[in-house]
């Protein structure tokens, strides 16, 4: 399939373009600094990769993007760019936009870890985690079976020490080990696989999910936020300060 994939849910921006040439699948990819930079570097980087692959937006079968969980700014950037590019390709027959395929960032981590650590395994189960900052992690469990992924536990926001290892987990994967490794469950014997959401993993996931009907009209593509609030309002901070400054009455 002719696909564009990108993820900006972490501090690393990952982009890949895939297309068949002479019956063989070819991939062009780029990893770069993400975060706040992604909002101004993502589109030029996509244009450059499409040019290398000699593909126009209107020729794509789908645009695949990481919908989260992850950094708020990065998720909004990915969603807006996916929608904008897909809607901007209405030059296709009948004016139809290119469909979009939102992917869970933790599922992409699971696929990247499987490809690196257990590519030949017929069955494999992984606890995927991403650093959520603010002393928390995003965590979800996934199982690879019959050449497809099953979600065993949906992504959730938890403290590192509260991450639950499920029966059957064969590995932990993600970018949390440097900051939280000592506080994660010991889970003796489970390997810890460093992995981030990777656009090449998204290209591997996309064909099966598109065939199963998970492609969407770009107007329906939305980011997934698990943490709904990252800061207090001015009024809330003032109230908290006043409460802390008020002495507690002492009972006689």
C-alpha positions, 0 to 999 in steps of 0.5 A: 500500500502507499502510506504515510505514517507519523508520530509526534506523541513523544520528544521524538518525531518519527515519519515514514512513507511506504510504497510498492516498487516493482512488486517490492515494498520500499520505505523512506523514513526519518526520525528527528527531534519532536516536542514543540519543534514538531509543529513547524518541522513536521509538514516540511519533513513529510513533503521531503519524504514524499518527494523522495518516494515520488508520491503525491498526497492524492496517491496515498491509500491512507495517512496513519498517525499516532493519536496518543496517549502522549504529549498534548501539543504533539497529539494536536499537531499530529491530528491537525496535520493528518486532517489537513493533508487528507482533506487537501488531497480532494483532487482524487476522483469524486473529490474524496479525501485520503482516509486517515488511520489513528493508531494508539501510541502504546500499540505502536510501542508494542509492535516496535518492541515485538519487531526488535525483540521477538520478530519470529514469535507466533505469540507474544505479550507485552506491557507497553509504557510511555513517560507521561511526565508529572511522575506518571506513566501511560501503560497498556497491555497487548498480545500478538497472536495469529499475526494480529494484535489484541488489546488486553488492557486499554491505555491508562495513566498510573504512577510507576509503582502502580503499574500492574503486570498481567499474567502472560506478560513476556516483556516490558517495553517503552521509554520509562526505564531510565526515569522510573525503572527502580519504581516499576514492578520487579516482574523478575525475568521480564526483559525491558525493551527500550522502544518509542512509537516508530512510524515504520512500525505504523506502516507494518500495522496499517494494512491489516487495520485498514483491511478491517475497516478502521480507516476514517474520514479525516473529520472524525480523526481525534487525539486521545487524551488520558490526562485531561488536565496538566495545570491549575488555573490562576484562581485554583492556584490562588485558592490553594495558596490561600488555603495553605496560608490559613492556620488550622484552628486548634481545638481547646 
